[in-house]
Amino acid sequence: MDRSAPTPPIATTFRQRVFADAALLPLPVYRDFIEMLYSMRLPIFGLGAVFVGISILVGLHLDSPFLYLLAAAGALTTIARLATIAAFHRAGPIPGFEELRRWERRYAAGNLTSAALLALINIAAMRGHDPMVHLLTVSLVFGFGAGIVARTSVRPVTCAAGLLVAALPTATSLAFHAAEPTSDPLHGEMFLAEAFIIAAIAVLSLQTVFHLYRSAVAHHTARHDMAKLARTDALTGLSNRLRLREQFQERAVAAVRAKSLIALHYLDLDGFKAVNDLHGHPAGDKLLKQVARRLEAMVRAGDVVARLGGDEFIVLQTGISEESEAEMLARRIIRELSRPYIIDELPLSVSVSIGIASAPKLGLELERLLACADAALYRAKAGGKARALFCLEADAAEAELAA
Protein backbone atom coordinates (compact mmCIF):
# COMPACT_ATOMS: atom_id res chain seq x y z
CA MET A 1 0.00 0.00 0.00
CA ASP A 2 1.36 3.44 -0.91
CA ARG A 3 1.30 5.36 2.37
CA SER A 4 2.75 8.43 0.70
CA ALA A 5 -0.39 9.05 -1.32
CA PRO A 6 -2.54 11.82 0.18
CA THR A 7 -5.76 10.71 1.85
CA PRO A 8 -8.82 12.34 0.27
CA PRO A 9 -10.96 14.46 2.59
CA ILE A 10 -13.77 12.53 4.25
CA ALA A 11 -16.42 14.84 2.77
CA THR A 12 -15.03 14.36 -0.73
CA THR A 13 -14.89 10.58 -0.31
CA PHE A 14 -18.49 10.55 0.91
CA ARG A 15 -19.71 12.65 -2.02
CA GLN A 16 -17.89 10.39 -4.46
CA ARG A 17 -19.42 7.31 -2.88
CA VAL A 18 -22.91 8.78 -2.73
CA PHE A 19 -22.97 9.82 -6.38
CA ALA A 20 -20.57 7.22 -7.84
CA ASP A 21 -23.30 5.15 -9.44
CA ALA A 22 -24.31 8.12 -11.60
CA ALA A 23 -21.07 7.79 -13.58
CA LEU A 24 -21.96 4.16 -14.34
CA LEU A 25 -25.28 5.10 -15.94
CA PRO A 26 -25.65 6.14 -19.56
CA LEU A 27 -26.14 9.90 -19.66
CA PRO A 28 -29.69 9.73 -21.14
CA VAL A 29 -30.76 7.31 -18.38
CA TYR A 30 -29.27 9.47 -15.63
CA ARG A 31 -30.98 12.52 -17.15
CA ASP A 32 -34.30 10.63 -17.12
CA PHE A 33 -33.86 9.83 -13.43
CA ILE A 34 -33.09 13.41 -12.43
CA GLU A 35 -36.05 14.66 -14.45
CA MET A 36 -38.23 12.16 -12.57
CA LEU A 37 -37.10 13.67 -9.27
CA TYR A 38 -38.02 17.12 -10.49
CA SER A 39 -41.47 16.09 -11.71
CA MET A 40 -42.95 15.86 -8.21
CA ARG A 41 -44.36 19.28 -7.51
CA LEU A 42 -47.73 17.97 -6.26
CA PRO A 43 -46.37 15.33 -3.80
CA ILE A 44 -43.91 17.83 -2.34
CA PHE A 45 -46.58 20.51 -2.03
CA GLY A 46 -49.06 18.02 -0.56
CA LEU A 47 -46.64 16.67 2.05
CA GLY A 48 -45.57 20.19 2.97
CA ALA A 49 -49.14 21.41 3.40
CA VAL A 50 -50.10 18.40 5.54
CA PHE A 51 -46.94 18.77 7.64
CA VAL A 52 -47.64 22.44 8.30
CA GLY A 53 -51.26 21.72 9.21
CA ILE A 54 -50.42 18.87 11.61
CA SER A 55 -47.56 20.85 13.20
CA ILE A 56 -49.94 23.75 13.96
CA LEU A 57 -52.67 21.40 15.22
CA VAL A 58 -50.34 19.44 17.50
CA GLY A 59 -48.71 22.70 18.61
CA LEU A 60 -52.09 24.00 19.73
CA HIS A 61 -52.87 20.72 21.48
CA LEU A 62 -49.54 20.59 23.34
CA ASP A 63 -49.16 24.37 23.65
CA SER A 64 -45.69 24.04 22.10
CA PRO A 65 -44.00 27.06 20.42
CA PHE A 66 -41.40 24.63 19.04
CA LEU A 67 -44.06 22.98 16.88
CA TYR A 68 -45.05 26.40 15.50
CA LEU A 69 -41.41 26.88 14.54
CA LEU A 70 -41.48 23.48 12.85
CA ALA A 71 -44.58 24.56 10.91
CA ALA A 72 -42.77 27.67 9.70
CA ALA A 73 -39.68 25.61 8.80
CA GLY A 74 -41.88 23.15 6.92
CA ALA A 75 -43.51 25.95 4.94
CA LEU A 76 -40.15 27.52 4.04
CA THR A 77 -38.68 24.14 3.08
CA THR A 78 -41.65 23.38 0.83
CA ILE A 79 -41.41 26.79 -0.85
CA ALA A 80 -37.66 26.34 -1.36
CA ARG A 81 -38.12 22.85 -2.85
CA LEU A 82 -40.82 24.05 -5.23
CA ALA A 83 -38.62 26.98 -6.24
CA THR A 84 -35.76 24.57 -6.96
CA ILE A 85 -38.06 22.48 -9.16
CA ALA A 86 -39.12 25.61 -11.05
CA ALA A 87 -35.46 26.62 -11.51
CA PHE A 88 -34.63 23.15 -12.85
CA HIS A 89 -37.33 23.40 -15.50
CA ARG A 90 -36.29 26.93 -16.44
CA ALA A 91 -32.74 25.70 -16.96
CA GLY A 92 -33.93 23.54 -19.85
CA PRO A 93 -32.20 20.33 -20.98
CA ILE A 94 -29.16 19.64 -18.77
CA PRO A 95 -26.21 18.69 -21.00
CA GLY A 96 -23.76 16.77 -18.81
CA PHE A 97 -23.16 14.60 -15.77
CA GLU A 98 -21.63 17.26 -13.54
CA GLU A 99 -24.53 19.68 -13.83
CA LEU A 100 -27.01 16.85 -13.36
CA ARG A 101 -25.15 15.82 -10.21
CA ARG A 102 -25.44 19.35 -8.86
CA TRP A 103 -29.19 19.27 -9.40
CA GLU A 104 -29.37 15.87 -7.70
CA ARG A 105 -27.52 17.26 -4.68
CA ARG A 106 -29.98 20.14 -4.49
CA TYR A 107 -32.90 17.75 -4.54
CA ALA A 108 -31.23 15.49 -1.96
CA ALA A 109 -30.69 18.46 0.37
CA GLY A 110 -34.38 19.38 0.23
CA ASN A 111 -35.41 15.77 0.67
CA LEU A 112 -33.20 15.32 3.75
CA THR A 113 -34.47 18.58 5.24
CA SER A 114 -38.07 17.38 4.91
CA ALA A 115 -37.14 14.04 6.46
CA ALA A 116 -35.41 15.75 9.39
CA LEU A 117 -38.50 17.89 10.04
CA LEU A 118 -40.65 14.74 10.15
CA ALA A 119 -38.28 13.22 12.71
CA LEU A 120 -38.39 16.40 14.82
CA ILE A 121 -42.19 16.59 14.89
CA ASN A 122 -42.36 12.99 16.12
CA ILE A 123 -39.75 13.61 18.79
CA ALA A 124 -41.69 16.68 19.93
CA ALA A 125 -45.00 14.79 19.92
CA MET A 126 -43.64 12.25 22.40
CA ARG A 127 -43.95 14.89 25.15
CA GLY A 128 -47.54 13.88 25.60
CA HIS A 129 -49.33 10.55 25.97
CA ASP A 130 -52.14 11.26 23.53
CA PRO A 131 -52.43 8.32 21.07
CA MET A 132 -54.24 10.49 18.53
CA VAL A 133 -51.34 12.94 18.44
CA HIS A 134 -48.89 10.07 17.96
CA LEU A 135 -51.08 8.62 15.24
CA LEU A 136 -51.06 11.94 13.36
CA THR A 137 -47.31 12.50 13.50
CA VAL A 138 -46.30 8.88 12.84
CA SER A 139 -48.67 8.77 9.87
CA LEU A 140 -46.56 11.52 8.30
CA VAL A 141 -43.55 9.21 8.36
CA PHE A 142 -45.50 6.40 6.74
CA GLY A 143 -46.83 8.74 4.06
CA PHE A 144 -43.37 10.18 3.42
CA GLY A 145 -41.85 6.70 3.27
CA ALA A 146 -44.43 5.37 0.82
CA GLY A 147 -44.05 8.39 -1.43
CA ILE A 148 -40.26 8.44 -1.37
CA VAL A 149 -40.00 4.72 -2.16
CA ALA A 150 -42.46 4.99 -5.04
CA ARG A 151 -41.08 8.17 -6.58
CA THR A 152 -37.44 8.58 -5.54
CA SER A 153 -36.10 5.02 -5.79
CA VAL A 154 -34.42 5.95 -9.09
CA ARG A 155 -31.79 7.65 -6.90
CA PRO A 156 -31.41 4.98 -4.22
CA VAL A 157 -28.91 6.75 -1.95
CA THR A 158 -31.01 9.91 -1.83
CA CYS A 159 -34.11 7.81 -1.21
CA ALA A 160 -32.55 5.62 1.48
CA ALA A 161 -31.01 8.57 3.31
CA GLY A 162 -34.34 10.39 3.49
CA LEU A 163 -36.14 7.25 4.62
CA LEU A 164 -33.66 6.54 7.42
CA VAL A 165 -33.50 10.17 8.61
CA ALA A 166 -37.29 10.22 8.98
CA ALA A 167 -37.83 6.70 10.36
CA LEU A 168 -34.95 5.93 12.73
CA PRO A 169 -35.28 8.98 15.05
CA THR A 170 -39.04 8.39 15.11
CA ALA A 171 -38.59 4.74 16.09
CA THR A 172 -35.99 5.72 18.71
CA SER A 173 -38.26 8.35 20.26
CA LEU A 174 -41.09 5.80 20.42
CA ALA A 175 -38.80 3.33 22.16
CA PHE A 176 -37.72 5.92 24.73
CA HIS A 177 -41.33 6.93 25.26
CA ALA A 178 -42.17 3.30 26.03
CA ALA A 179 -39.94 3.48 29.11
CA GLU A 180 -41.80 6.44 30.62
CA PRO A 181 -43.97 5.54 33.66
CA THR A 182 -47.72 5.57 33.07
CA SER A 183 -50.83 3.95 34.42
CA ASP A 184 -51.96 2.79 30.98
CA PRO A 185 -51.85 -1.01 30.66
CA LEU A 186 -49.38 -2.35 28.09
CA HIS A 187 -48.21 1.23 27.40
CA GLY A 188 -44.56 0.23 27.04
CA GLU A 189 -45.33 -2.84 24.97
CA MET A 190 -47.53 -0.88 22.56
CA PHE A 191 -44.94 1.81 21.93
CA LEU A 192 -42.14 -0.71 21.58
CA ALA A 193 -44.24 -2.60 19.05
CA GLU A 194 -44.84 0.62 17.12
CA ALA A 195 -41.13 1.44 17.18
CA PHE A 196 -40.31 -2.05 15.92
CA ILE A 197 -42.89 -1.78 13.13
CA ILE A 198 -41.45 1.53 11.90
CA ALA A 199 -37.88 0.23 11.99
CA ALA A 200 -38.86 -3.02 10.25
CA ILE A 201 -40.81 -1.22 7.53
CA ALA A 202 -37.84 1.12 6.98
CA VAL A 203 -35.46 -1.81 6.55
CA LEU A 204 -37.85 -3.69 4.25
CA SER A 205 -38.42 -0.49 2.27
CA LEU A 206 -34.70 -0.28 1.62
CA GLN A 207 -34.85 -3.66 -0.10
CA THR A 208 -37.78 -2.42 -2.18
CA VAL A 209 -35.84 0.75 -3.09
CA PHE A 210 -32.87 -1.14 -4.51
CA HIS A 211 -35.12 -3.62 -6.31
CA LEU A 212 -37.06 -0.78 -7.94
CA TYR A 213 -33.80 0.95 -8.82
CA ARG A 214 -32.38 -2.10 -10.59
CA SER A 215 -35.64 -2.54 -12.48
CA ALA A 216 -35.69 1.15 -13.47
CA VAL A 217 -32.08 1.02 -14.70
CA ALA A 218 -32.79 -2.09 -16.79
CA HIS A 219 -35.99 -0.61 -18.25
CA HIS A 220 -34.62 2.85 -19.08
CA THR A 221 -31.34 1.49 -20.44
CA ALA A 222 -33.17 -0.92 -22.71
CA ARG A 223 -35.53 1.84 -23.86
CA HIS A 224 -32.67 4.18 -24.75
CA ASP A 225 -30.70 1.38 -26.40
CA MET A 226 -33.69 0.52 -28.58
CA ALA A 227 -34.21 4.18 -29.45
CA LYS A 228 -30.54 4.52 -30.35
CA LEU A 229 -30.60 1.38 -32.50
CA ALA A 230 -33.67 2.65 -34.33
CA ARG A 231 -31.84 5.88 -35.18
CA THR A 232 -28.32 4.58 -35.87
CA ASP A 233 -26.79 2.96 -38.92
CA ALA A 234 -25.72 -0.49 -37.74
CA LEU A 235 -22.55 -0.66 -39.85
CA THR A 236 -20.99 2.77 -39.33
CA GLY A 237 -22.65 4.04 -36.15
CA LEU A 238 -23.73 7.20 -37.97
CA SER A 239 -27.23 8.63 -37.91
CA ASN A 240 -29.69 6.85 -40.18
CA ARG A 241 -32.50 8.45 -42.19
CA LEU A 242 -34.86 8.61 -39.19
CA ARG A 243 -32.30 10.35 -36.98
CA LEU A 244 -31.23 12.58 -39.87
CA ARG A 245 -34.82 13.82 -40.20
CA GLU A 246 -34.96 14.65 -36.48
CA GLN A 247 -31.59 16.40 -36.54
CA PHE A 248 -32.53 18.37 -39.65
CA GLN A 249 -35.73 19.61 -38.03
CA GLU A 250 -33.81 20.74 -34.93
CA ARG A 251 -31.20 22.56 -36.98
CA ALA A 252 -33.74 24.07 -39.38
CA VAL A 253 -35.49 25.78 -36.47
CA ALA A 254 -32.15 27.11 -35.22
CA ALA A 255 -31.20 28.29 -38.73
CA VAL A 256 -34.43 30.23 -39.18
CA ARG A 257 -33.96 31.85 -35.78
CA ALA A 258 -30.32 32.75 -36.50
CA LYS A 259 -31.01 33.67 -40.16
CA SER A 260 -28.24 31.31 -41.27
CA LEU A 261 -28.00 28.63 -43.97
CA ILE A 262 -27.88 24.85 -43.92
CA ALA A 263 -26.04 23.03 -46.68
CA LEU A 264 -27.11 19.45 -47.36
CA HIS A 265 -24.27 17.54 -49.02
CA TYR A 266 -25.40 14.33 -50.74
CA LEU A 267 -22.36 12.04 -51.16
CA ASP A 268 -21.97 8.97 -53.35
CA LEU A 269 -18.67 7.06 -53.54
CA ASP A 270 -17.12 6.64 -56.99
CA GLY A 271 -15.63 3.20 -57.58
CA PHE A 272 -17.14 1.53 -54.52
CA LYS A 273 -18.85 -1.21 -56.54
CA ALA A 274 -15.46 -2.25 -57.93
CA VAL A 275 -14.13 -2.63 -54.39
CA ASN A 276 -16.99 -4.96 -53.51
CA ASP A 277 -16.60 -6.93 -56.73
CA LEU A 278 -12.82 -7.35 -56.46
CA HIS A 279 -12.33 -7.69 -52.71
CA GLY A 280 -15.69 -8.78 -51.36
CA HIS A 281 -18.35 -7.18 -49.18
CA PRO A 282 -16.35 -7.46 -45.91
CA ALA A 283 -13.67 -5.22 -47.44
CA GLY A 284 -16.39 -2.87 -48.69
CA ASP A 285 -17.90 -2.68 -45.21
CA LYS A 286 -14.51 -1.82 -43.69
CA LEU A 287 -14.05 0.88 -46.30
CA LEU A 288 -17.44 2.40 -45.46
CA LYS A 289 -16.48 2.51 -41.78
CA GLN A 290 -13.28 4.36 -42.60
CA VAL A 291 -15.21 6.80 -44.79
CA ALA A 292 -17.58 7.44 -41.88
CA ARG A 293 -14.68 8.16 -39.52
CA ARG A 294 -13.06 10.56 -41.98
CA LEU A 295 -16.32 12.44 -42.44
CA GLU A 296 -16.84 12.73 -38.68
CA ALA A 297 -13.32 14.11 -38.31
CA MET A 298 -13.98 16.83 -40.89
CA VAL A 299 -17.22 18.33 -39.62
CA ARG A 300 -17.88 20.66 -36.70
CA ALA A 301 -19.69 19.73 -33.51
CA GLY A 302 -23.03 21.09 -34.70
CA ASP A 303 -22.90 19.39 -38.11
CA VAL A 304 -24.40 16.00 -38.88
CA VAL A 305 -23.04 12.97 -40.74
CA ALA A 306 -25.53 10.29 -41.74
CA ARG A 307 -25.59 7.20 -43.94
CA LEU A 308 -28.66 6.61 -46.08
CA GLY A 309 -27.57 3.14 -47.17
CA GLY A 310 -25.07 1.53 -49.51
CA ASP A 311 -22.33 4.04 -50.28
CA GLU A 312 -24.56 7.12 -49.90
CA PHE A 313 -23.83 9.58 -47.11
CA ILE A 314 -25.29 12.91 -46.03
CA VAL A 315 -23.46 15.80 -44.39
CA LEU A 316 -25.57 18.59 -42.90
CA GLN A 317 -23.41 21.70 -42.66
CA THR A 318 -25.08 24.17 -40.30
CA GLY A 319 -24.60 27.77 -39.27
CA ILE A 320 -23.07 29.05 -42.53
CA SER A 321 -23.64 32.51 -43.95
CA GLU A 322 -23.05 31.88 -47.67
CA GLU A 323 -22.86 28.98 -50.11
CA SER A 324 -19.13 29.44 -50.70
CA GLU A 325 -18.58 27.86 -47.28
CA ALA A 326 -20.45 24.78 -48.47
CA GLU A 327 -18.30 24.65 -51.58
CA MET A 328 -15.14 24.79 -49.46
CA LEU A 329 -16.30 21.89 -47.29
CA ALA A 330 -17.30 19.85 -50.35
CA ARG A 331 -13.85 20.30 -51.88
CA ARG A 332 -12.26 19.22 -48.61
CA ILE A 333 -14.50 16.14 -48.45
CA ILE A 334 -13.53 15.16 -52.00
CA ARG A 335 -9.85 15.60 -51.19
CA GLU A 336 -9.96 13.68 -47.91
CA LEU A 337 -12.15 10.79 -49.07
CA SER A 338 -10.04 10.35 -52.20
CA ARG A 339 -6.91 9.60 -50.17
CA PRO A 340 -5.94 5.88 -50.21
CA TYR A 341 -7.40 3.46 -47.68
CA ILE A 342 -5.64 0.46 -46.15
CA ILE A 343 -8.05 -2.47 -45.85
CA ASP A 344 -6.60 -5.79 -44.65
CA GLU A 345 -3.14 -4.47 -45.58
CA LEU A 346 -4.31 -3.71 -49.13
CA PRO A 347 -4.34 -0.15 -50.48
CA LEU A 348 -7.74 0.76 -51.92
CA SER A 349 -8.93 3.95 -53.54
CA VAL A 350 -12.31 5.54 -54.20
CA SER A 351 -13.43 9.08 -54.90
CA VAL A 352 -16.68 10.86 -54.10
CA SER A 353 -19.22 12.96 -55.98
CA ILE A 354 -21.38 15.48 -54.14
CA GLY A 355 -24.65 17.26 -54.78
CA ILE A 356 -25.44 20.25 -52.58
CA ALA A 357 -28.81 21.77 -51.70
CA SER A 358 -29.14 24.72 -49.34
CA ALA A 359 -31.92 25.68 -46.96
CA PRO A 360 -33.94 27.79 -46.55
CA LYS A 361 -33.18 28.86 -50.13
CA LEU A 362 -34.74 25.63 -51.46
CA GLY A 363 -37.21 25.24 -48.63
CA LEU A 364 -37.16 23.52 -45.26
CA GLU A 365 -38.48 20.11 -46.29
CA LEU A 366 -35.83 17.43 -45.92
CA GLU A 367 -37.20 15.15 -48.63
CA ARG A 368 -37.26 17.97 -51.18
CA LEU A 369 -33.70 18.97 -50.30
CA LEU A 370 -32.57 15.36 -50.62
CA ALA A 371 -34.20 15.10 -54.04
CA CYS A 372 -32.60 18.38 -55.18
CA ALA A 373 -29.17 17.35 -53.92
CA ASP A 374 -29.57 13.92 -55.51
CA ALA A 375 -30.31 15.53 -58.86
CA ALA A 376 -27.20 17.69 -58.54
CA LEU A 377 -25.22 14.59 -57.56
CA TYR A 378 -26.41 12.82 -60.72
CA ARG A 379 -25.09 15.70 -62.81
CA ALA A 380 -21.77 15.59 -60.94
CA LYS A 381 -21.34 11.89 -61.68
CA ALA A 382 -22.36 12.30 -65.29
CA GLY A 383 -19.84 15.12 -65.72
CA GLY A 384 -16.77 13.14 -64.67
CA LYS A 385 -17.17 12.24 -60.96
CA ALA A 386 -15.13 13.53 -58.00
CA ARG A 387 -16.99 16.81 -58.35
CA ALA A 388 -19.37 18.89 -56.25
CA LEU A 389 -22.31 20.71 -57.85
CA PHE A 390 -25.05 22.85 -56.35
CA CYS A 391 -28.72 22.18 -56.98
CA LEU A 392 -29.96 24.40 -59.82
CA GLU A 393 -33.48 25.48 -60.74
CA ALA A 394 -33.66 22.61 -63.24
CA ASP A 395 -32.71 20.14 -60.48
CA ALA A 396 -35.32 21.61 -58.18
CA ALA A 397 -37.95 21.35 -60.93
CA GLU A 398 -36.94 17.73 -61.55
CA ALA A 399 -37.24 17.04 -57.83
CA GLU A 400 -40.72 18.57 -57.82
CA LEU A 401 -41.74 16.34 -60.71
CA ALA A 402 -40.31 13.25 -59.01
CA ALA A 403 -42.25 14.08 -55.85
ChimeraX attribute file (.defattr): number of C-alpha atoms within 10 A of each C-alpha:
attribute: neighborCount
match mode: 1-to-1
recipient: residues
	/A:1	4
	/A:2	5
	/A:3	6
	/A:4	6
	/A:5	7
	/A:6	7
	/A:7	8
	/A:8	9
	/A:9	8
	/A:10	9
	/A:11	9
	/A:12	10
	/A:13	11
	/A:14	12
	/A:15	11
	/A:16	12
	/A:17	11
	/A:18	15
	/A:19	17
	/A:20	11
	/A:21	13
	/A:22	19
	/A:23	12
	/A:24	9
	/A:25	14
	/A:26	15
	/A:27	16
	/A:28	15
	/A:29	21
	/A:30	24
	/A:31	19
	/A:32	13
	/A:33	22
	/A:34	20
	/A:35	19
	/A:36	14
	/A:37	20
	/A:38	21
	/A:39	16
	/A:40	14
	/A:41	15
	/A:42	10
	/A:43	14
	/A:44	20
	/A:45	16
	/A:46	11
	/A:47	18
	/A:48	22
	/A:49	16
	/A:50	14
	/A:51	24
	/A:52	21
	/A:53	15
	/A:54	19
	/A:55	28
	/A:56	22
	/A:57	17
	/A:58	21
	/A:59	21
	/A:60	13
	/A:61	13
	/A:62	16
	/A:63	12
	/A:64	16
	/A:65	12
	/A:66	15
	/A:67	23
	/A:68	18
	/A:69	15
	/A:70	21
	/A:71	25
	/A:72	15
	/A:73	17
	/A:74	24
	/A:75	18
	/A:76	14
	/A:77	19
	/A:78	25
	/A:79	15
	/A:80	13
	/A:81	24
	/A:82	19
	/A:83	12
	/A:84	17
	/A:85	21
	/A:86	14
	/A:87	13
	/A:88	18
	/A:89	13
	/A:90	9
	/A:91	9
	/A:92	8
	/A:93	11
	/A:94	15
	/A:95	11
	/A:96	12
	/A:97	17
	/A:98	12
	/A:99	11
	/A:100	21
	/A:101	17
	/A:102	11
	/A:103	21
	/A:104	19
	/A:105	16
	/A:106	14
	/A:107	19
	/A:108	20
	/A:109	15
	/A:110	19
	/A:111	23
	/A:112	20
	/A:113	20
	/A:114	25
	/A:115	22
	/A:116	18
	/A:117	19
	/A:118	25
	/A:119	26
	/A:120	19
	/A:121	26
	/A:122	27
	/A:123	20
	/A:124	21
	/A:125	28
	/A:126	19
	/A:127	13
	/A:128	12
	/A:129	14
	/A:130	12
	/A:131	11
	/A:132	10
	/A:133	19
	/A:134	21
	/A:135	12
	/A:136	17
	/A:137	24
	/A:138	24
	/A:139	13
	/A:140	21
	/A:141	21
	/A:142	17
	/A:143	11
	/A:144	22
	/A:145	23
	/A:146	15
	/A:147	16
	/A:148	22
	/A:149	23
	/A:150	15
	/A:151	18
	/A:152	26
	/A:153	24
	/A:154	25
	/A:155	25
	/A:156	23
	/A:157	19
	/A:158	21
	/A:159	25
	/A:160	24
	/A:161	16
	/A:162	25
	/A:163	26
	/A:164	21
	/A:165	19
	/A:166	29
	/A:167	28
	/A:168	17
	/A:169	19
	/A:170	27
	/A:171	26
	/A:172	18
	/A:173	21
	/A:174	26
	/A:175	20
	/A:176	15
	/A:177	20
	/A:178	21
	/A:179	13
	/A:180	10
	/A:181	9
	/A:182	11
	/A:183	6
	/A:184	8
	/A:185	8
	/A:186	11
	/A:187	16
	/A:188	19
	/A:189	13
	/A:190	14
	/A:191	21
	/A:192	21
	/A:193	15
	/A:194	18
	/A:195	23
	/A:196	16
	/A:197	13
	/A:198	21
	/A:199	19
	/A:200	14
	/A:201	14
	/A:202	22
	/A:203	17
	/A:204	11
	/A:205	21
	/A:206	21
	/A:207	13
	/A:208	16
	/A:209	24
	/A:210	19
	/A:211	14
	/A:212	20
	/A:213	18
	/A:214	14
	/A:215	13
	/A:216	16
	/A:217	17
	/A:218	12
	/A:219	13
	/A:220	17
	/A:221	18
	/A:222	13
	/A:223	13
	/A:224	14
	/A:225	15
	/A:226	12
	/A:227	12
	/A:228	14
	/A:229	14
	/A:230	15
	/A:231	19
	/A:232	20
	/A:233	19
	/A:234	12
	/A:235	13
	/A:236	18
	/A:237	16
	/A:238	22
	/A:239	25
	/A:240	22
	/A:241	18
	/A:242	14
	/A:243	19
	/A:244	23
	/A:245	16
	/A:246	14
	/A:247	16
	/A:248	20
	/A:249	15
	/A:250	11
	/A:251	21
	/A:252	23
	/A:253	12
	/A:254	16
	/A:255	18
	/A:256	14
	/A:257	9
	/A:258	10
	/A:259	12
	/A:260	16
	/A:261	23
	/A:262	27
	/A:263	28
	/A:264	26
	/A:265	32
	/A:266	30
	/A:267	25
	/A:268	23
	/A:269	23
	/A:270	17
	/A:271	14
	/A:272	19
	/A:273	16
	/A:274	12
	/A:275	17
	/A:276	15
	/A:277	11
	/A:278	10
	/A:279	14
	/A:280	12
	/A:281	13
	/A:282	12
	/A:283	19
	/A:284	22
	/A:285	18
	/A:286	17
	/A:287	22
	/A:288	21
	/A:289	16
	/A:290	17
	/A:291	21
	/A:292	20
	/A:293	15
	/A:294	14
	/A:295	19
	/A:296	17
	/A:297	10
	/A:298	14
	/A:299	17
	/A:300	10
	/A:301	9
	/A:302	11
	/A:303	18
	/A:304	22
	/A:305	20
	/A:306	25
	/A:307	25
	/A:308	17
	/A:309	11
	/A:310	13
	/A:311	19
	/A:312	16
	/A:313	23
	/A:314	25
	/A:315	24
	/A:316	24
	/A:317	23
	/A:318	25
	/A:319	18
	/A:320	15
	/A:321	12
	/A:322	13
	/A:323	15
	/A:324	10
	/A:325	12
	/A:326	25
	/A:327	17
	/A:328	11
	/A:329	18
	/A:330	26
	/A:331	15
	/A:332	13
	/A:333	24
	/A:334	20
	/A:335	13
	/A:336	16
	/A:337	20
	/A:338	18
	/A:339	11
	/A:340	13
	/A:341	17
	/A:342	13
	/A:343	16
	/A:344	10
	/A:345	7
	/A:346	11
	/A:347	9
	/A:348	18
	/A:349	16
	/A:350	20
	/A:351	20
	/A:352	27
	/A:353	29
	/A:354	32
	/A:355	28
	/A:356	29
	/A:357	32
	/A:358	24
	/A:359	19
	/A:360	17
	/A:361	11
	/A:362	16
	/A:363	12
	/A:364	17
	/A:365	14
	/A:366	18
	/A:367	12
	/A:368	18
	/A:369	26
	/A:370	19
	/A:371	22
	/A:372	30
	/A:373	30
	/A:374	24
	/A:375	25
	/A:376	27
	/A:377	29
	/A:378	18
	/A:379	21
	/A:380	20
	/A:381	20
	/A:382	11
	/A:383	12
	/A:384	9
	/A:385	19
	/A:386	21
	/A:387	19
	/A:388	27
	/A:389	22
	/A:390	24
	/A:391	23
	/A:392	16
	/A:393	11
	/A:394	12
	/A:395	21
	/A:396	21
	/A:397	13
	/A:398	14
	/A:399	20
	/A:400	12
	/A:401	8
	/A:402	9
	/A:403	9
